[in-house]
């Protein structure tokens, strides 16, 4: 359980984990110099952190718990094994990452 205002992901950090939101809400925000903008708030069932993992790039946004939230963290090494053995899931994550980038 992560408390409200806990930072799950920091923009610019290396992506090492995928997060699955089970309960609660997570706000996605992006910084532009000294300004910051809220992009969306995700609810239960949402995945986050996939863009950095799929593209092997720094995190493109920050993720902060908007309320107390239960979030599952999946390490990249475990996710990589799962995706190699489940092409449908791999395709879904690539599609999710592409839709969020646009």
C-alpha positions as CSV (number, residue, x, y, z in Angstrom):
1,X,0.0,0.0,0.0
2,X,1.4,3.4,-1.0
3,X,0.2,6.5,0.8
4,X,-1.3,9.6,-0.9
5,X,1.5,11.7,-2.6
6,X,3.9,8.8,-2.8
7,X,6.0,9.1,-6.0
8,X,6.0,5.8,-7.9
9,X,7.8,7.1,-10.9
10,X,10.0,10.1,-11.4
11,X,10.2,11.7,-14.9
12,X,13.7,11.2,-16.4
13,X,14.6,8.1,-14.2
14,X,15.5,4.8,-15.8
15,X,12.6,2.5,-16.3
16,X,13.1,-0.7,-14.3
17,X,9.5,-1.7,-13.4
18,X,6.0,-1.9,-14.7
19,X,3.2,-0.9,-12.2
20,X,-0.3,-2.3,-12.1
21,X,-2.8,-0.2,-10.1
22,X,-5.1,-2.5,-8.1
23,X,-6.9,0.0,-5.9
24,X,-6.7,3.8,-5.6
25,X,-5.7,6.5,-8.1
26,X,-2.4,7.7,-9.6
27,X,-1.9,11.1,-11.2
28,X,0.4,11.3,-14.2
29,X,2.3,14.6,-14.6
30,X,4.9,15.9,-16.9
31,X,7.4,18.7,-16.3
32,X,8.5,21.2,-18.9
33,X,11.3,23.3,-17.4
34,X,10.0,24.9,-14.2
35,X,6.3,24.2,-15.1
36,X,4.4,21.0,-14.5
37,X,1.1,19.7,-16.0
38,X,-1.3,17.0,-15.0
39,X,-1.8,14.7,-17.9
40,X,-4.4,12.3,-16.5
41,X,-5.4,10.3,-13.4
42,X,-5.4,6.5,-13.7
43,X,-7.7,4.2,-11.7
44,X,-7.9,0.6,-10.8
45,X,-6.8,-1.8,-13.6
46,X,-4.4,0.7,-15.1
47,X,-0.8,-0.2,-16.1
48,X,1.9,2.5,-15.8
49,X,5.6,2.7,-16.6
50,X,5.3,0.8,-19.9
51,X,6.7,3.5,-22.2
52,X,10.2,3.5,-20.6
53,X,10.3,-0.3,-20.6
54,X,9.2,-0.8,-24.2
55,X,11.4,2.0,-25.6
56,X,14.3,1.5,-23.2
57,X,14.2,5.2,-22.6
58,X,14.0,7.5,-19.5
59,X,10.6,7.9,-17.8
60,X,8.6,10.4,-19.9
61,X,6.4,11.5,-16.9
62,X,6.0,11.2,-13.2
63,X,3.4,9.1,-11.4
64,X,2.1,10.2,-7.9
65,X,-0.5,8.5,-5.8
66,X,-3.6,10.8,-5.8
67,X,-4.9,8.8,-2.8
68,X,-3.8,5.8,-0.8
69,X,-3.2,3.1,-3.5
70,X,-2.4,-0.6,-3.8
71,X,0.0,-1.0,-6.6
72,X,1.8,-4.1,-7.8
73,X,5.4,-3.6,-9.1
74,X,6.7,-6.0,-11.8
75,X,10.5,-5.9,-12.2
76,X,11.8,-5.6,-15.7
77,X,13.6,-9.0,-15.6
78,X,10.3,-10.7,-14.7
79,X,8.3,-8.7,-17.2
80,X,10.8,-9.5,-20.0
81,X,10.4,-13.2,-19.3
82,X,6.6,-12.9,-19.3
83,X,6.6,-10.9,-22.6
84,X,8.9,-13.3,-24.4
85,X,6.4,-16.1,-23.6
86,X,3.2,-14.1,-24.2
87,X,3.2,-12.3,-27.5
88,X,-0.4,-11.1,-27.1
89,X,0.5,-9.3,-23.9
90,X,3.7,-7.9,-25.5
91,X,1.6,-6.5,-28.4
92,X,-0.9,-5.0,-25.9
93,X,1.8,-3.2,-24.0
94,X,3.4,-1.8,-27.2
95,X,0.0,-0.6,-28.3
96,X,-0.7,1.0,-24.9
97,X,2.7,2.7,-24.9
98,X,2.1,4.1,-28.5
99,X,-1.4,5.4,-27.6
100,X,-0.1,7.3,-24.6
101,X,2.8,8.9,-26.4
102,X,0.4,10.5,-28.8
